[in-house]
Amino acid sequence: MFKQALDWPRPLKKALVIFVDIVLALLSTWVAYSLRYETLHWPHGQEWGNYLLTPVFAVAIFWAFGLYRTIFRYFGLDAMLQMARAVLCYVLLLIGYHLWRIWPTFPLTLGILQPIIFMLLL
């Protein structure tokens, strides 16, 4: 299976990686909410917006940092550092957005916990 995936065209491989990043962003958001509220979480109200924005922010920032181009060339220490920088920008953007839009109802621990979980999943 893995050897077959290596033979896929480059755009298909990029699409697969972007899809995996979207799934991981959603999963890390769900895990962060579940850990924060100490129960399995089901989103409601403004939380749906957070679930929609985390993958959008992640893919946009990763694309801007060139991670989807870098991953297919090699994956070494430089790529890990680039990914860490991208996740740091992701954290700042996510927290900034939440401070601007939904500050009173958004616990800031989620703004830190979700990117940490996301980085570990990546």
Salt bridges, closest charged atoms under 4 A:
GLU47 OE1 - HIS41 NE2 2.76
GLU47 OE1 - HIS44 ND1 3.41
